[in-house]
Every structure is written in structure tokens, then in C-alpha cells.
């Protein structure tokens, strides 16, 4: 990544699936998502009943990162408040350490806030220390372990939770205005 490169975040659309799959297979070769999984997620990401938020990071005409969040009602601690789950965050290796992962996570937390979620959950590979540190910086706490969660490698997952995602994002930034978000490296 060059020092002058601009990374723009925007809503993920169906035409992004193939380049996202390439990145997915590169970064997560053992447990990469399928094309059908992305299609299914995007099918629930638009319109008044949307329960998903997926964004891509684009620089120089190529996808350099992506992230997705799903929401579901009545799964919060109180049994009545919607909860969110971070499904995926990925950044190309040449953009590691640039703050892009933080920016993607911020967009997901803004979406969770817009969906009025009281908490955000996620699973993180126990061997992915880089991701764990990112989540901890945002206030996520480990609340459990799922043994053998990532297959076929049989790798355990840390279950992490963030209560009050609105406290972890900058107020005043539009959630639905992702198209105009820029990051300067």
C-alpha cells in the first residue's frame, strides 16, 4: 500500500462476490465461505427488513477488505433486545497494520447501533492474535470457547461479546452513508 492510496468503504453488492471469494480463499484456505453463503447473506442485506450489513473496502479498483454483520431479534441478555453477530472481517495482507480492520469493525458497530442491538457477539480463532487484539481494543471480552469450531482444521474459537456497541463508535457518522467513507493510508 502506498502512502497516498485512498481506501473507500461501500456496501457490498453481488458483483463483489467473486473478488471477495478470492480474498476469502487466500486468507482462510481451510474454512473459506462458499459463493452460496455470500449470496445468502447479501439476500438479507437490503430493504426495510434487512438483517445484514456487508461492506467492502476498495483501493485502486480492487477489493482490499470486507466485513459483515447479521442481526436477530430477541437474543440479547434481556430476551427482548436484538443482538448482532460479526460474521466476518478480512483485510489483504498488504493492508495489515493500516487501520483498515478497525475501520471495517467501526462500520459494523455503527450498523449494530442502527439496528438497535444491545450487544455484538463474534467468534475468533484462538490462533488469530491480531484479530483478538483488534476486538479487545473495541471493548470485546472473551466469554467462552467453542471447541473445534473451525473445520476441517478443528481449531477452537474464542466467543467474544461487546455490550453497548454504540459506545465504541464515533457519534454523528451516518451508518447508511458508507459509500462516502474514505481512509487515507
C-alpha positions as CSV (number, residue, x, y, z in Angstrom):
1,X,0.0,0.0,0.0
2,X,1.3,3.4,-0.9
3,X,1.1,6.4,1.5
4,X,-1.3,8.2,-0.9
5,X,-3.7,5.4,-1.6
6,X,-7.3,6.0,-0.7
7,X,-9.4,3.2,0.6
8,X,-13.2,3.6,0.2
9,X,-15.7,1.6,2.1
10,X,-19.0,0.9,0.4
11,X,-21.9,-1.5,0.6
12,X,-21.1,-5.0,-0.7
13,X,-23.1,-6.0,-3.8
14,X,-23.5,-9.2,-5.7
15,X,-20.8,-8.2,-8.2
16,X,-18.3,-8.1,-5.4
17,X,-18.7,-11.8,-4.5
18,X,-16.0,-13.2,-6.9
19,X,-13.2,-10.8,-5.8
20,X,-14.3,-11.3,-2.2
21,X,-14.1,-15.1,-2.7
22,X,-10.6,-14.8,-4.0
23,X,-9.6,-12.9,-0.8
24,X,-11.5,-15.3,1.4
25,X,-9.7,-18.3,-0.1
26,X,-6.4,-16.6,0.3
27,X,-6.8,-15.6,3.9
28,X,-9.0,-18.6,5.1
29,X,-8.0,-21.5,3.0
30,X,-9.2,-24.2,5.3
31,X,-12.6,-22.7,6.2
32,X,-13.4,-20.3,3.4
33,X,-17.0,-19.4,2.8
34,X,-18.7,-20.5,-0.4
35,X,-20.3,-18.4,-3.1
36,X,-23.7,-19.5,-1.9
37,X,-23.0,-18.4,1.7
38,X,-22.2,-14.8,0.4
39,X,-25.3,-14.8,-1.8
40,X,-27.5,-15.8,1.1
41,X,-26.1,-13.1,3.3
42,X,-26.5,-10.4,0.7
43,X,-30.1,-11.5,0.1
44,X,-30.9,-10.2,3.6
45,X,-28.8,-7.0,3.4
46,X,-31.2,-4.6,1.6
47,X,-34.6,-3.2,2.0
48,X,-36.8,-2.4,5.0
49,X,-36.5,-5.9,6.5
50,X,-32.7,-6.1,6.2
51,X,-30.9,-8.0,8.9
52,X,-27.4,-8.0,7.5
53,X,-24.8,-5.3,6.8
54,X,-21.9,-6.2,4.4
55,X,-19.2,-3.7,3.3
56,X,-16.2,-3.9,1.1
57,X,-13.0,-1.8,1.1
58,X,-11.8,-0.8,-2.3
59,X,-8.5,0.7,-3.3
60,X,-7.1,1.2,-6.8
61,X,-10.0,-0.7,-8.3
62,X,-9.5,-3.8,-6.2
63,X,-11.2,-5.2,-3.1
64,X,-8.7,-5.0,-0.2
65,X,-11.1,-5.9,2.6
66,X,-14.6,-6.8,3.6
67,X,-16.8,-7.3,6.6
68,X,-20.2,-8.5,7.5
69,X,-22.7,-8.4,10.4
70,X,-26.0,-10.2,11.0
71,X,-28.7,-9.3,13.5
72,X,-31.5,-11.2,15.0
73,X,-34.2,-10.2,17.4
74,X,-34.8,-11.3,21.0
75,X,-31.4,-12.7,21.6
76,X,-30.0,-10.1,23.9
77,X,-29.4,-10.8,27.6
78,X,-32.8,-9.5,28.5
79,X,-34.5,-11.8,25.9
80,X,-36.2,-8.9,24.1
81,X,-33.4,-6.7,22.6
82,X,-31.9,-7.5,19.2
83,X,-28.3,-8.8,19.1
84,X,-25.7,-8.7,16.4
85,X,-23.0,-11.1,15.3
86,X,-19.9,-10.2,13.4
87,X,-19.8,-12.8,10.6
88,X,-16.5,-11.9,9.0
89,X,-13.8,-9.3,8.7
90,X,-10.9,-9.7,6.3
91,X,-8.1,-7.4,5.1
92,X,-5.5,-8.2,2.4
93,X,-2.0,-8.8,3.9
94,X,-0.6,-5.7,2.2
95,X,-3.1,-3.6,4.2
96,X,-2.5,-5.2,7.6
97,X,-1.4,-2.6,10.2
98,X,-3.0,0.3,8.3
99,X,-6.1,0.7,10.4
100,X,-8.4,-0.8,7.8
101,X,-9.6,-3.6,10.1
102,X,-10.5,-1.0,12.7
103,X,-12.4,1.0,10.1
104,X,-14.4,-2.1,8.9
105,X,-15.2,-3.1,12.5
106,X,-16.4,0.5,13.2
107,X,-18.8,0.3,10.3
108,X,-20.2,-3.0,11.6
109,X,-20.6,-1.5,15.1
110,X,-22.4,1.5,13.5
111,X,-24.7,-0.9,11.7
112,X,-25.4,-2.8,15.0
113,X,-26.2,0.6,16.6
114,X,-28.6,1.4,13.8
115,X,-30.2,-2.0,14.2
116,X,-30.6,-1.0,17.9
117,X,-28.6,-4.0,19.1
118,X,-27.7,-4.1,22.7
119,X,-24.7,-6.4,22.2
120,X,-22.5,-7.8,19.5
121,X,-21.0,-11.3,19.5
122,X,-18.3,-12.9,17.4
123,X,-16.1,-16.0,17.2
124,X,-12.4,-15.6,16.7
125,X,-9.8,-18.3,16.0
126,X,-7.7,-18.9,19.1
127,X,-4.6,-18.7,16.9
128,X,-5.6,-15.3,15.4
129,X,-3.9,-13.0,17.9
130,X,-4.0,-10.0,15.5
131,X,-7.9,-10.2,15.4
132,X,-8.2,-10.7,19.1
133,X,-6.2,-7.6,19.8
134,X,-8.4,-5.6,17.4
135,X,-11.6,-6.8,19.1
136,X,-10.2,-6.1,22.6
137,X,-9.3,-2.5,21.6
138,X,-13.0,-2.0,20.8
139,X,-14.1,-3.5,24.2
140,X,-14.9,-7.1,23.3
141,X,-14.4,-9.5,26.1
142,X,-13.9,-13.3,25.9
143,X,-16.9,-15.1,27.4
144,X,-16.3,-18.6,26.3
145,X,-14.6,-21.1,24.0
146,X,-16.1,-23.3,21.2
147,X,-14.0,-26.4,20.9
148,X,-13.3,-27.5,17.3
149,X,-15.4,-24.7,15.9
150,X,-13.3,-24.0,12.8
151,X,-13.3,-27.1,10.5
152,X,-11.7,-29.0,8.9
153,X,-8.7,-27.8,11.0
154,X,-10.5,-28.5,14.3
155,X,-9.4,-25.1,15.6
156,X,-11.1,-23.7,18.7
157,X,-12.9,-20.3,18.7
158,X,-13.0,-17.7,21.4
159,X,-16.5,-16.4,21.9
160,X,-16.3,-12.6,22.4
161,X,-19.0,-10.1,23.4
162,X,-19.3,-6.3,23.3
163,X,-22.1,-4.8,25.3
164,X,-23.4,-1.4,24.1
165,X,-21.8,-1.2,20.6
166,X,-22.9,2.5,20.4
167,X,-20.2,3.4,23.0
168,X,-17.5,2.1,20.7
169,X,-18.3,4.2,17.6
170,X,-17.9,7.9,16.9
171,X,-21.2,9.6,17.2
172,X,-22.5,11.6,14.3
173,X,-21.3,9.4,11.5
174,X,-24.0,8.1,9.2
175,X,-24.4,4.3,9.2
176,X,-26.1,4.1,5.8
177,X,-23.7,6.5,4.3
178,X,-20.8,4.0,4.0
179,X,-20.3,4.8,0.3
180,X,-18.6,8.1,1.2
181,X,-16.3,6.8,3.8
182,X,-12.6,7.2,3.0
183,X,-9.4,6.0,4.6
184,X,-6.1,7.6,3.7
185,X,-3.1,5.4,4.2
